[in-house]
Each structure stands twice: as structure tokens, then as C-alpha cells.
Amino acid sequence: MTPSQPIRFYHRGKLVEIAAVTPTRTVLDWLREDAHCTGTKEGCNEGDCGACTVVVGELPERTDGAESAVPGLVLRSVNACMQFVPTLHGKALFTVEDLKGDALHPVQQAMVECHGSQCGFCTPGFVMSLWASHERHRACGTVPSRQQLADELSGNLCRCTGYRPILDAGQRMFELPAVTLDTAPIVEALRGIALGDGPRGAPQFHAPTSVDALARLFEERPDARLLAGGTDIGVWVNKQFRDLPEIIYLGDVDALKRIEARDGELRIGAAASLEAAWAALAEYVPQLTEMWLRFASPPIRHAGTMGGNVANGSPIGDAPPVLMALDAELELRRGSRVRRLPLAAFYVDYMKNRLEPGEFVQTIVVPLGAMQRQVRAYKISKRFDSDISAVGAAFALELQGGTVAEVRLAFGGMAAIVKRAEQAEAALAGQPWTRAAVDAAKAALARDFTPLSDMRASAAYRLRVAQNLLERFWLETRPVQPLPAKATRVWSPR
């Protein structure tokens, strides 16, 4: 058995080396129990509250194409409770302790001046999210709007202070004398860390650096668990206490992070972050921006991957309905074999798909032509920000002379899998895009789906919502006097 290599990362002004660690030991536990950095707090331990928010810095060439926001580094807020220590290799870890100095950092000073903290439990997480925003905007010479700050803080929960003074602090910090991170020594240290293909920190934690190495490894070990952002697997460990005997980490396979348009297709690597993947989709279809911003929170989107969201197969996942409406296909790889499969045919039953043992999602392929259609995506949840969908829907429409030439209606939360509403689509195909046709499609939805009742919504509510969303789509896209966005939403533009 190949001996495991030590885990090396930058923390508190120096390189840290960990020779051995339990593969699923979280960064949060390591910080509090081993490094004795107790500023980072444990709240929900499942990525919802943001009390454990830290910032991870990476070299630009090792990320998913995001431009460096500070000199030589890409900074991303993540939940320490969802990240495993071996995934820190080759990165920099910043916590609230890094803001200590002879005087308060502008982020901290602004929180004091604006009375942004009461009990203080959530404060370190807010401070780190604000610090990442402060560094990025200072480097770019920009100042975020209040709404942009609210979006960046959507993964941080406060029970007692209230968000108004915290947002005040977010604006105030840009009025104070600037204090920015000296990235030069960090970049130099990170460039000296080699990744390597062998096990890391433990014999059962594998970290390949190429797609070929990944394919060989997974073909040999089909029972191993593939780990990307850990935003789902972290919950398995923290809440379900599941044992993961062998892990194959995808985060060092740079080729799987690439997002590129070529040959009439947008190709999204399966290990590209949710943030980068949604940004790429929204560049072609701006109407997807709200769905992007409402998908979980920045710390989750920075860590999680769209490939993971698709492969996970949750019936309430937000990405699959959108991708399905866009006629996305999946490139699936097993060893040296690569095959394509329409996403609409990928799911078989609840949390079951057509992946063979040792096979993995390599690329999500979206035809550029499909993104030229009229596209809308809707998310219905109890909270507006950072919540799980009760119903998710994505629609794509192409008209020719007022007649429906192509239509895709994809829903999540309506069945055991995300799927298209085939009978509703059939009711619309070749018909004039009129209220009468939409009414027929709405009636057909009752034949397409028999939703369940659960803690998020009743079956009757889900069906009514699905029908209403189709009505809204028609109102927004009808040939005569389509309603503008401001007429169909109650929230201010972002």
C-alpha cells in the first residue's frame, strides 16, 4: 500500500503539516480541538447557520476559472463544519484569529460602531464573510451595494441582533481606513506545496490530480465514496454518523473544474463549484440569476459542485430542473470509456441513477442553442434565501410565429425524481401560445405528477403551485403584452 503524504496548508502565518488524520475529521473540529482556535463556532453543524464560516484561499490556477480577487489568491467563504481536513492541502485557511492586530480590523470596527453584535455567537462567521467581501472589493476598487452585501451574508444566521445593523456595518467598513491582506508570502508558500497523486493524511483518503488517474482509481475501487465539496457528505458524517471507509477526493483534479464553450456547447466540469457553474449559465441566460443567488448560500456554493448536485439525485435539487429544461447531457466515464446520456434519462427512482459501478459524472454538457430559448426558473420555499425547495421548476420555450415549436417543463419536488412533465409538454407542442393551451397543460400536470405531502408542503399545494408557475411563465412570455419582471415579483431588483 502506498504510504500517505502529509497534509500541508497555510494557517496563522505559517505552513502547517499534519502527518495523519481521520479522513472525515472536519476543519471545524481541527480548529477548535487541535489548533485551539476557538473563535470559529459550531452551530447547526450542517452548513445552515454560518457560525463556523472561515475563508479558504487558493492559487487561481487550481480553481475553477474564477478570476483572482486579491493579488495571487482566490478567496472563498466556506463552512468549516462541512470541510474535511485533508481537503485543505495546498490551500490557505483564514479564521477570525487572523484579524487580530494592534487595532481592530475595519470589519470588526464597523461591527462595533454599528452595534452589529449582541450574544456574539454568530459574530465570527459574519465577520469572516464580511472580511472576504472587504478583501475582494478593496482589490477591485469597488464598493458593494446593500443588496449585494445581503446576498453575500445569506449563509449567516443571526437570532438576536437582526440584520439591519450588520448590513450597516458592511457598508461602514468601506468608509474606514483600508487594511488589506499581504498575499505575497502566502502565494509563495502555496506554490511550494506539491499536490501528488497518492493517499493523503490516511491510506484511505485518495487525491488524484488527473481525470485518467481518477478513472483508474475508481474503476479499481468502485465502492469508494467520491468527495467533491462535502456539502452533502458532511451531513452524512455529522448528523448520520456514517462511516466512509474509503474516499476519493475530486478537488485536486483541475481538469474537472474547467468551464468552457466550444463546438456549440457549454461544458461544465463536474468538479466546478456551484458558484462558477451558475455564473456561467447566468451569463447566457440572465433570467437564471435569481435561481443562482437563491441556491443555498455563498459558503455552500463556493464548496459544492454542480456535478455533485446532479449525481446526488435529490428530487428537490435545484440544478437538475434547470439543466433538464436546457436539454443538458452528461458525460459519464468508467476507466477509459466515455458515454453520453441525456440528463432526462439519468434518474431511475428515488436517489437511484444509471451510473454503473466505477463510473462517474465527468462533464455536464449544455447545448448553447437551448439557452437561446425563453427560459425561466422558479424556486418555491418557506424562506426566500438559503432554503430547501418545496417545488422547483424550469421552463424553456421556442415559438415560431406564435406557435410552440419546442417546450421543456422540468420540475423538482413533484415526484421521487426530478423529471419533465411530458404530458403537459405534449399538450403545448404545436399549439398557439395562448391561455387556452396553457390551461390544457395545467390540467395535464395532474396526470404527469402525483406529489407527496411532507413537512415542506402538501400534495395539493405542490400541484397548485406547479400549475401557477406555468401560468406565470405564460404571463411573462406571452406574445402580446408580456409582464415585466417587476410585475411578477415582490422583491426589489438585486
Beta strands, then each sheet from edge to edge (+ up, - down):
strand 1: 7-11
strand 2: 14-18
strand 3: 53-58
strand 4: 74-79
strand 5: 92-94
strand 6: 205-206
strand 7: 225-227
strand 8: 247-249
strand 9: 259-262
strand 10: 265-269
strand 11: 329-334
strand 12: 337-342
strand 13: 347-349
strand 14: 352-353
strand 15: 360-367
strand 16: 374-380
strand 17: 391-400
strand 18: 403-412
strand 19: 419-420
sheet 1: 2+ 1- 5- 3+ 4-
sheet 2: 6+ 8+ 7+
sheet 3: 9+ 10- 15+ 11- 12+
sheet 4: 13+ 14-
sheet 5: 16+ 17- 18+ 19-
end
